């Protein structure tokens, strides 16, 4: 089968990455800021215009493309090709007929998937999970994303939740309130969005290097750790314990051959992954084998590159 060509969109909370993708190659790509958009509907004309410009830049005729593929940062129905829930990101998306909009704009079929699931497809076809039939992906950053692939295909369910909301598995009984409404979710206990609160809970945080910060990212946390800041070291230790417990839960739930980790935290993969692997080796019940934990290799391109394998079994 010749390589398929897609118009791909990776829609995150703060950006919309647009690309022309052929097989495992990105022919042209551009990212649009999305954090200032009033909603997804207001962003769509700019996305459409950008995709048209990228077609010209890549010297690709629209008729050569097989579909428009969007990865969305929320819960979606891939079958119905609509957004089901947004968790405070692009809240108008649940009211939009994206399928009709893109089919009118480009005259091409429209496919929709969760962004982490699309990233796992990319890593499975072209990256760190290549060769595995069963795989799980965890993305660590502003939130915690998750995806599961069984027998070479994304796990699907009627309501779109299966294998999608790994970050909302509860890991702390009576833990802090999560944005999803649950308590003690892995995301609420160890993601960037909750990092200032996690830091403030550590002994000595008031006098710590980040004690006066209203917002803290993992980049700042690692800088403080490198300077010997004890509350920062304790905060990371806390997060690692949560990520470890989450990983064991995901392994028990989906029985993967490999777990792929992505996201901004993995810039320090050499420090993080061995600690997670040690915990998993000791606590995951996988008789006769150990499940390897590996870093994603496609970076921010993973979801875009997931567009062509999605087309292969969706069209």
Buried (B, 14 or more C-beta within 10 A) or exposed (E): EEEBBBBBBBBBBEBBBBBBBBBBEBBBBBBBEBEEBEBBBEBBEBBBEBBBEBBEEBEBEBEEBBBBBBBBBBBBBBEEBBBBBBBEBBBBBBEBEBBEBBBEBBEBBBBBBBBBBBBBBBBBBBBBBEEBEBBBBBBBBBBBBBBBBBEEEBBBEEEBBBBBBBBBBBBBEEBBEBBBEBBBBBBBBBBBBBBBEBBBEBEEBEEBBBBEBEEBBBEBBBBBBEEEBBBBBBBBEBBBBBBBBBBBBBBEBBEBBBBBBBBBBBEBBEEBBEBBBEBBEEEBEBEEEEBBBBBBBBEBBBBBBBBBBBBEEBE
